[in-house]
Amino acid sequence: MTTYNTFIVKNLTCSKSGRLVIDLNFNNGLNVIYGNNSVGKSTILDLIAYALGAENIKFKPAALACDFVFLEVSIQESIITIKREIKNSRAPLLIFFGDIKNSLASPNDTWLKLPYNSTEEKSGFSKFFFDYLNYPSTVSTETSITTHQVLRLLYAEQKNNNLPIYREDPWDNSEKRTAIRDYVLGIFSGELYELQLNRRRTDKELTATINRIQSFFQIIGKTSEHLIEDFLISEINNLEIRKGTILEKIHNLNKNITEISTSDNQTDEQTKLKNELSALNKGMLAIEDKINEINYENTDLDQFNIELNNRLIDIENAISSNLIINDIDFEFCPCCHEKIIKAADPNTCNLCKSPTGLLNNNLNLLQMKTEINFQIQEIAKIIKDNNNNFLKLNEEYSKIKSNMNKKEQDLRLLTSRWHTDFEIESIRAYKELGEIETEITNVRQKLEIAQEVTKLQVHRDKLQSHLNKINDHIQLLQDRSENERHRLLDKINKTLKYLLSLDTGLQTEFMDPENEIFVIFEDNEITVNGTSHFSQSSSILLKQLFHLALLLVANEESSMRLPKFLILDGINDGGLEQTRAENLQAIIVRVSNMLSPPFQIICATSEIYEPMQPYITRKYIDGEKTLSLR
């Protein structure tokens, strides 16, 4: 079974004009940011989510006055620092392989710049981050899953108190919410993802093939391609016979020439044609050299690509081996069988007493993996560009060759010795010969098209057959996952029901042991006994408890692709009565005690009660602001 990782936010820093305006450390487990209203607590949570790739963050003026946000994140044994320019658009993210202190002192060229979205040329931040979490990249027919989409479930935002499940998104729809649900529940497998990608590629190629066939049919008609080929071949043969007759006629005319008549104009024209033919020939040779260069370069790139993919496999194996070897606890030396004295330092090898360096080793391996992925993408782009150039060069080569054939024919005609008495007859013969040559060329082009259509139709049938098999396989995998989806949704519903039973009793439906609770991801709503309309305070409580329930289920279900990380804002908003707000804080503490490490919950509140007192990470009181802009 695949083991998924989680992450811990270690530090948040912001800069304005090169000056740090906040430097906030976080702990493993529960973190509480406490302060009066309007001090900027929500801004801290917004900045954390934004640095992790969240979009549609409506920053307060204080945050927009800053230039960059820095976030130090621990993922398993690795430490990375994320840097992102603060603006309301899809800004790229920069990665430093190390802690925030070293990152701030490092030059720009030591940062890895990642676009928000993946492109053909470069992987985006989500691909990078999911690689570290050991999550598969995935795609549905409607949406690609990004860190932004996952954070819509991990960030219970204050301004979205009316939305119980997902953060607001301007491009939201039911299909997208369903895709995110199935992804975090672990329903999308790596095999299913590859099949979906293959289906998309195959369907795209099939559509292009069908469109090309239809465009050809506009030229040759919708008659059977075999009959078209037979007809065109017969027409070419008839034209060749006519051509032979004309050539014989020209030959007989030239045999009867008794007087050679060559003017200076004719000599000049011959020289001109020879020069033009020489230039065309040089052009063809130059294109041939370029085509050969592309072939040689593509061959080298293909070999290099194979080598990089092999290296990628080796790195994956090395990462897995590191984890396995690190967990082996030797009691006796495998060489001499003497009892091993345990090293005092946990980062020292018990066998050879050398520093294990597991942290640095894993970090270096992940850096190498990222760099090799970029190299593979660059090679694919170069090969694609080379292939496009190859097609253009071949097209140019064909045009030059066709022009050269015409020039050669013109030269042959010009150097023929004409007899004045037969001049008119010769002109007519050569004119007819030229017309036949043109007609033969046109018919041959139609024949090539007919043959190409035959190949395209064979290819179309193969693609359709392949697509049918892919669809059948996808349907099989989706049918298998249906039971797992129902099981996990039922578990989320029951966990939420348990948490609601811990409420103070103001909403009687929440306390009813017979109530029916359904979390409906695709509709972004939660129903209790068939209704989703409650008082404002009950709606806020329902929203917070849902996110806690989701975290509890993810803690127990290792197949879920949901980091044990949660940001909760507005836990005392919306008119929550004091007893109810205090009880909610007690429930949050209870849930955090039920979670196995590593996990992290970061929440903000303007009212602090006894249950949360021990978990205060930072206080903002007596007029202090979260961002020191002055």
C-alpha positions in Angstrom: 0.0 0.0 0.0 1.2 3.5 -0.8 2.4 5.5 2.2 1.3 9.2 2.0 3.2 12.0 3.8 1.9 15.0 5.7 3.5 18.4 6.4 4.1 20.8 9.2 4.3 24.6 8.9 7.3 25.7 11.0 7.6 29.4 10.3 5.8 32.3 8.6 7.7 35.4 7.6 6.7 38.4 5.5 8.8 41.2 4.0 8.2 44.7 3.0 10.9 46.6 1.1 13.4 44.1 2.4 12.4 44.4 6.0 10.7 41.5 7.9 7.3 42.5 9.3 6.4 39.2 10.9 8.4 36.2 12.1 6.1 33.6 13.6 7.0 30.1 14.6 4.5 27.2 14.8 4.5 23.9 16.8 3.5 20.4 15.9 0.0 19.7 16.9 -2.5 22.4 18.0 -1.6 26.0 17.5 -3.8 28.9 18.7 -3.4 32.5 17.6 -5.2 34.7 20.1 -5.8 38.4 19.9 -8.4 41.2 19.8 -10.6 41.8 16.8 -9.0 43.5 13.8 -5.4 42.8 14.8 -4.8 40.6 11.7 -5.3 37.1 12.9 -7.1 36.1 9.7 -4.4 37.7 7.7 -1.9 35.2 9.2 -4.1 32.3 8.1 -4.6 33.8 4.7 -0.9 34.1 4.2 -0.2 30.5 5.2 -2.9 29.2 2.8 -1.6 31.5 0.0 2.0 30.4 0.4 0.8 26.8 0.1 -0.8 27.5 -3.3 -4.3 28.7 -2.3 -6.0 31.1 -4.7 -8.9 33.6 -4.4 -7.5 35.0 -1.2 -8.9 38.5 -0.7 -6.0 40.1 1.3 -6.6 43.0 3.7 -4.7 46.2 2.9 -2.0 45.4 5.5 -1.1 42.1 3.7 -1.2 43.8 0.2 1.3 46.4 1.6 3.9 43.5 1.9 6.0 42.2 -0.9 6.7 38.5 -0.2 5.5 35.8 2.1 7.9 33.1 3.2 6.8 29.7 4.7 9.1 27.1 6.1 7.6 23.7 5.8 8.7 20.3 7.1 7.7 17.2 5.0 8.8 14.0 6.6 12.6 14.4 6.8 12.8 17.4 4.5 12.8 21.1 5.1 11.8 23.5 2.3 11.0 27.2 2.3 8.3 28.6 0.0 8.4 32.2 -1.3 5.5 33.9 -3.1 4.9 37.4 -4.2 1.8 38.8 -2.5 -0.8 39.8 -5.2 -4.3 38.8 -6.1 -3.4 36.6 -9.1 -1.8 33.3 -9.9 1.7 34.2 -8.8 4.5 31.6 -9.2 6.1 30.0 -6.2 9.8 29.8 -5.4 11.3 26.9 -3.5 14.5 26.9 -1.4 15.8 23.5 -0.2 16.5 24.5 3.4 15.2 26.4 6.3 13.9 30.0 6.2 16.9 31.5 7.9 19.3 30.2 5.2 16.8 31.1 2.5 16.7 34.8 3.4 20.5 35.0 3.1 20.6 33.1 -0.2 20.8 34.7 -3.7 17.9 34.5 -6.2 19.6 31.9 -8.4 19.5 29.3 -5.5 15.7 29.4 -5.6 13.7 27.0 -7.8 10.9 29.0 -9.6 7.7 27.0 -10.2 4.6 28.3 -12.1 1.3 28.0 -10.4 0.0 25.6 -13.1 1.9 22.9 -14.9 2.8 23.4 -18.6 4.3 21.2 -21.3 7.6 22.9 -20.6 7.6 22.9 -16.8 5.9 21.3 -13.8 3.9 23.5 -11.6 4.0 23.9 -7.8 1.2 21.4 -7.2 3.2 18.6 -9.0 6.3 19.5 -6.9 4.4 19.6 -3.6 2.4 16.4 -4.3 5.6 14.6 -5.2 6.9 15.4 -1.7 3.6 14.2 -0.1 3.9 11.1 -2.3 0.5 12.0 -3.8 -0.2 11.1 -7.5 -0.9 13.9 -9.9 -4.4 13.4 -11.1 -6.9 14.8 -13.6 -10.6 14.3 -14.3 -12.6 15.3 -17.4 -13.4 18.6 -15.8 -10.5 19.6 -13.5 -6.9 19.0 -12.5 -6.3 18.7 -8.8 -4.0 21.3 -7.4 -2.9 22.3 -3.9 -5.5 25.1 -4.2 -8.3 22.6 -4.6 -7.1 20.5 -1.7 -6.8 23.6 0.5 -10.4 24.3 -0.2 -11.0 21.4 2.3 -8.2 22.3 4.7 -8.9 26.0 5.2 -12.1 26.8 7.0 -12.1 30.4 6.1 -13.8 33.1 8.2 -15.5 34.8 5.2 -16.9 31.5 4.0 -18.9 30.7 7.1 -21.9 30.0 5.0 -20.1 27.2 3.1 -19.8 24.1 5.2 -17.4 22.1 3.1 -15.4 23.9 0.4 -13.8 27.3 0.3 -15.3 29.6 -2.3 -13.9 29.4 -5.8 -15.0 31.5 -8.8 -14.9 28.5 -11.2 -16.6 26.0 -8.9 -19.0 23.4 -10.1 -20.4 20.1 -9.1 -18.0 18.1 -11.2 -15.0 19.8 -9.8 -16.2 19.2 -6.2 -16.8 15.6 -7.0 -13.3 15.2 -8.4 -11.7 16.8 -5.3 -13.8 14.5 -3.1 -12.7 11.3 -4.9 -9.1 12.5 -4.9 -8.8 13.1 -1.2 -10.8 10.0 -0.4 -8.1 8.0 -2.3 -10.6 6.8 -4.9 -8.4 8.0 -7.8 -5.6 5.5 -8.2 -2.4 6.0 -10.1 -3.6 3.4 -12.6 -6.8 5.3 -13.1 -5.0 8.6 -13.5 -2.7 7.1 -16.2 -5.8 5.6 -18.0 -7.5 9.0 -17.9 -4.5 10.7 -19.4 -4.3 8.0 -22.0 -8.0 8.4 -22.8 -7.6 12.1 -23.2 -4.6 11.7 -25.5 -6.2 9.0 -27.5 -9.5 10.9 -27.9 -7.6 14.0 -29.0 -5.7 12.0 -31.6 -8.8 10.2 -32.7 -10.7 13.5 -33.2 -7.7 15.0 -35.2 -7.6 11.8 -37.4 -11.3 12.0 -38.1 -11.1 15.7 -38.9 -8.2 15.0 -41.3 -10.1 12.3 -43.1 -13.1 14.5 -43.5 -10.9 17.3 -45.0 -9.5 14.8 -47.5 -13.0 13.6 -48.5 -13.8 17.2 -49.5 -11.1 16.8 -52.1 -11.6 13.2 -53.4 -15.2 12.6 -52.5 -16.7 9.8 -50.4 -16.2 7.0 -52.9 -14.5 3.8 -51.7 -10.8 4.6 -51.3 -9.8 1.3 -53.0 -11.9 2.2 -56.1 -10.4 5.7 -56.0 -6.8 4.2 -56.0 -7.6 1.8 -58.8 -9.2 4.6 -60.9 -6.3 7.0 -60.3 -3.6 4.4 -61.1 -5.5 3.6 -64.4 -5.7 7.3 -65.2 -1.9 7.7 -64.6 -1.2 4.8 -66.9 -3.3 6.4 -69.7 -1.6 9.7 -69.3 1.9 8.0 -69.4 0.9 6.4 -72.7 -0.2 9.8 -74.1 3.0 11.3 -72.8 5.0 8.6 -74.6 3.2 9.4 -77.8 4.0 13.1 -77.6 7.7 12.4 -76.8 7.8 10.1 -79.9 6.3 12.9 -82.0 8.9 15.4 -80.6 11.7 13.0 -81.3 10.6 12.5 -84.9 10.4 16.3 -85.4 13.9 16.8 -84.0 15.3 14.0 -86.3 14.2 16.0 -89.3 16.0 19.2 -88.3 18.7 20.0 -90.9 19.6 23.4 -89.7 20.6 24.5 -86.1 19.3 27.8 -85.1 20.6 29.1 -81.8 20.2 32.8 -80.9 22.2 34.7 -78.3 18.9 35.1 -76.4 18.6 31.4 -76.2 22.1 31.0 -75.0 21.5 33.6 -72.3 18.4 31.9 -71.2 20.2 28.6 -71.0 22.8 30.1 -68.8 20.2 31.7 -66.5 18.4 28.4 -66.1 21.6 26.6 -65.3 22.4 29.1 -62.6 19.0 28.8 -61.1 19.3 25.0 -61.1 22.6 25.3 -59.3 21.1 27.5 -56.6 18.2 25.2 -56.2 20.5 22.2 -55.9 22.6 24.0 -53.2 19.3 24.8 -51.3 18.3 21.1 -51.4 21.7 20.1 -50.1 21.5 22.6 -47.2 18.1 21.3 -46.2 19.3 17.7 -46.3 22.1 18.7 -43.9 19.6 20.3 -41.5 17.3 17.3 -41.7 20.2 15.0 -40.9 21.2 17.2 -38.0 17.7 17.0 -36.5 17.7 13.2 -36.9 21.1 12.9 -35.2 20.0 15.3 -32.4 16.7 13.5 -31.8 18.5 10.2 -31.6 20.9 11.6 -28.9 18.0 13.1 -27.0 16.0 9.9 -27.1 19.0 8.1 -25.6 19.5 10.8 -23.0 15.8 10.7 -22.1 16.0 6.9 -21.5 19.0 7.5 -19.3 17.2 10.2 -17.3 14.1 8.0 -16.8 16.4 5.2 -15.6 18.0 7.6 -13.1 14.5 8.7 -11.9 13.7 5.0 -11.2 17.0 4.7 -9.3 16.2 7.8 -7.2 12.7 6.4 -6.4 14.3 3.2 -5.3 17.0 5.0 -3.3 14.3 7.0 -1.4 12.4 3.8 -0.7 15.6 2.0 0.4 16.6 4.9 2.7 13.2 4.6 4.5 13.5 0.8 4.8 17.1 0.7 5.9 16.6 3.5 8.4 13.9 1.4 10.1 16.1 -1.6 10.5 17.3 -2.0 14.1 20.4 -4.2 14.3 20.9 -6.0 17.6 24.0 -7.9 16.5 26.6 -7.0 13.9 25.8 -8.7 10.6 29.5 -9.3 10.1 31.1 -10.5 13.4 27.8 -11.1 15.3 28.9 -9.2 18.3 26.2 -7.4 20.3 25.9 -3.8 19.1 26.1 -0.9 21.6 23.4 1.6 20.7 24.7 5.1 19.8 23.6 7.9 22.0 22.9 10.2 19.1 19.8 9.0 17.2 21.3 10.5 14.0 24.4 8.3 14.3 24.7 4.9 12.7 24.7 2.1 15.3 27.0 0.0 13.1 29.7 2.3 11.9 29.1 5.3 14.3 29.0 7.7 11.4 26.4 10.5 11.0 23.4 8.9 9.1 22.6 12.1 7.2 19.1 10.7 6.3 17.7 14.2 6.3 20.2 15.6 3.9 20.3 12.4 1.8 16.5 12.4 1.3 16.6 16.2 0.6 19.3 15.7 -2.0 17.4 12.8 -3.6 14.2 14.9 -3.9 16.2 17.8 -5.4 17.7 15.4 -7.9 14.2 14.0 -8.7 12.8 17.5 -9.3 15.8 18.5 -11.5 15.6 15.3 -13.6 11.8 15.8 -14.1 12.6 19.3 -15.5 15.3 17.9 -17.8 12.8 15.3 -19.1 10.3 18.0 -19.9 12.9 20.2 -21.6 14.0 17.3 -23.8 10.4 16.6 -24.7 10.0 20.3 -25.7 13.2 20.2 -27.8 12.1 17.0 -29.6 8.7 18.5 -30.3 10.3 21.7 -31.7 12.7 19.5 -33.8 9.9 17.5 -35.2 8.0 20.7 -36.2 11.1 22.0 -37.9 11.6 18.6 -39.6 8.1 18.8 -41.1 8.7 22.4 -42.3 12.0 21.5 -43.9 10.5 18.5 -45.7 7.7 20.7 -47.0 10.3 23.3 -48.2 12.4 20.5 -49.7 9.4 19.2 -51.7 8.7 22.6 -53.1 12.3 23.2 -54.2 12.5 19.7 -55.8 9.3 20.4 -57.7 10.6 23.7 -58.9 13.9 22.1 -59.9 12.1 19.4 -61.9 10.3 22.2 -63.8 13.5 24.1 -64.4 15.2 21.0 -65.7 12.4 20.3 -68.1 12.5 24.0 -69.3 16.2 23.6 -69.9 15.7 20.4 -71.9 13.1 22.0 -74.0 15.2 25.1 -74.5 18.3 23.1 -75.6 16.3 21.1 -78.2 17.2 22.0 -81.7 14.1 23.5 -83.5 13.6 23.6 -87.2 12.0 26.7 -88.4 9.6 24.8 -90.7 8.4 22.7 -87.7 8.5 25.4 -85.1 4.7 25.7 -84.8 4.3 22.0 -84.6 7.0 21.7 -82.0 5.5 24.4 -79.8 2.1 22.6 -79.9 3.8 19.3 -79.0 5.7 20.8 -76.1 2.7 22.6 -74.8 0.7 19.4 -74.9 3.6 17.6 -73.1 3.6 20.2 -70.4 -0.1 19.9 -69.9 0.1 16.1 -69.6 3.0 16.4 -67.1 0.9 18.8 -65.0 -2.1 16.5 -65.2 0.1 13.5 -64.2 1.4 15.5 -61.2 -2.1 16.4 -60.1 -3.4 12.8 -60.4 -0.3 11.5 -58.5 -1.1 14.0 -55.7 -4.7 12.7 -55.6 -3.4 9.2 -55.4 -1.1 10.1 -52.5 -4.2 11.6 -50.8 -6.3 8.5 -51.4 -3.5 6.3 -50.0 -3.1 8.6 -47.0 -6.9 8.4 -46.3 -6.6 4.6 -46.3 -3.8 4.8 -43.7 -5.8 7.3 -41.7 -8.9 5.1 -41.6 -6.9 2.1 -40.5 -5.3 4.3 -37.8 -8.8 5.7 -36.8 -10.1 2.1 -36.4 -7.1 1.2 -34.2 -7.6 4.3 -32.1 -11.3 3.7 -31.6 -10.6 0.1 -30.6 -7.9 1.3 -28.1 -10.3 4.0 -26.7 -13.0 1.4 -26.2 -10.6 -0.8 -24.2 -9.5 2.2 -22.1 -13.1 3.2 -21.3 -14.0 -0.4 -20.3 -10.9 -0.5 -18.0 -11.8 2.9 -16.4 -15.4 1.8 -15.9 -14.1 -1.4 -14.2 -11.9 0.6 -11.8 -14.6 3.1 -11.0 -17.1 0.3 -10.2 -14.5 -1.3 -7.9 -14.1 2.1 -6.1 -17.8 2.7 -5.5 -17.9 0.5 -2.4 -14.9 2.2 -0.9 -16.4 5.6 -1.6 -19.6 4.7 0.2 -17.7 3.2 3.2 -15.6 6.4 3.6 -18.5 8.7 3.2 -20.5 6.7 5.8 -17.6 6.9 8.2 -17.3 10.7 7.7 -21.1 11.0 8.4 -20.9 8.9 11.6 -17.8 10.8 12.8 -19.6 14.2 12.3 -22.6 12.8 14.0 -20.4 11.9 17.0 -18.9 15.4 17.2 -22.3 17.1 16.9 -23.5 15.0 19.8 -20.8 16.8 21.9 -22.6 20.2 21.3 -24.3 22.0 24.2 -27.8 21.1 23.0 -29.0 24.4 21.6 -29.7 22.8 18.2 -31.8 19.8 19.2 -31.3 18.0 15.8 -27.6 17.8 16.5 -28.2 15.9 19.7 -30.8 13.5 18.4 -29.2 10.0 18.4 -31.6 8.9 15.6 -30.7 11.8 13.3 -29.4 11.2 9.8 -26.4 13.2 8.7 -25.2 13.3 5.1 -22.1 15.2 3.9 -22.8 15.9 0.2 -19.5 17.1 -1.3 -20.9 17.6 -4.8 -23.5 20.0 -3.6 -21.3 21.7 -1.0 -23.8 21.1 1.8 -24.4 19.0 4.9 -27.9 17.9 5.8 -29.2 16.9 9.2 -32.5 15.0 9.0 -33.0 16.3 5.5 -32.4 20.0 6.1 -29.3 22.2 5.7 -30.8 25.4 7.0 -29.9 26.3 10.6 -29.2 29.4 12.7 -26.0 31.3 12.0 -24.3 30.0 15.1 -25.3 26.4 14.3 -24.1 26.7 10.7 -20.7 27.9 11.9 -20.5 25.0 14.4 -21.5 22.5 11.7 -18.8 23.8 9.4 -16.0 23.7 12.0 -17.0 20.2 13.2 -17.1 18.9 9.6 -13.5 19.8 9.1 -12.5 18.2 12.4 -14.5 15.0 11.4 -12.7 14.9 8.0 -9.3 15.2 9.8 -10.3 12.4 12.3 -11.2 10.0 9.4 -8.0 10.9 7.5 -6.1 10.1 10.7 -7.5 6.5 10.7 -7.6 5.9 6.9 -4.1 5.8 5.5 -5.5 5.5 1.9 -6.9 9.1 2.1 -4.9 11.8 0.3 -5.6 14.5 2.9 -2.6 15.9 4.9 -3.3 15.9 8.6 -3.3 19.7 8.5 -6.1 22.1 9.2 -6.6 25.9 9.4 -9.7 27.0 11.3 -10.8 30.6 11.4 -13.8 32.2 13.0 -14.3 29.6 15.7 -16.0 32.2 17.9 -17.8 34.2 15.2 -21.5 34.4 14.1 -23.1 34.9 17.5 -21.8 31.8 19.2 -22.9 31.9 22.8 -20.1 31.8 25.3 -20.9 28.3 26.6 -21.1 27.0 23.0 -17.9 28.8 21.9 -16.1 27.4 24.9 -17.4 23.9 24.2 -16.3 24.2 20.6 -12.8 25.0 21.8 -13.0 21.9 24.1 -14.0 19.8 21.1 -11.1 21.0 19.0 -8.7 20.2 21.9 -10.3 16.7 22.3 -9.9 16.0 18.5 -6.3 17.1 18.6 -5.7 14.6 21.4 -7.3 11.9 19.3 -4.9 12.5 16.4 -1.6 10.6 16.0 1.5 12.7 15.1 2.6 14.2 12.9 -0.4 16.6 12.5 -1.1 20.3 12.8 -4.1 22.4 13.5 -3.8 26.2 13.3 -6.7 28.3 14.5 -7.4 31.9 15.4 -9.8 33.3 18.0 -10.6 36.6 19.7 -11.9 34.8 22.8 -9.8 32.3 24.6 -11.2 29.8 27.1 -9.6 27.4 29.6 -9.4 24.3 27.2 -7.3 26.2 24.7 -5.1 28.2 27.1 -2.1 25.7 27.0 -2.0 25.8 23.2 -1.6 29.5 22.6 1.2 30.0 20.0 1.1 33.8 19.9 -0.9 36.5 21.6 -1.7 39.9 20.1 -3.0 42.2 22.8 -2.6 45.8 24.0 -3.0 47.2 20.4 -0.2 45.0 18.9 -0.8 44.1 15.2 0.3 40.8 13.5 2.1 42.8 10.8 4.6 45.4 12.0 4.3 47.8 9.1 5.5 50.9 10.9 
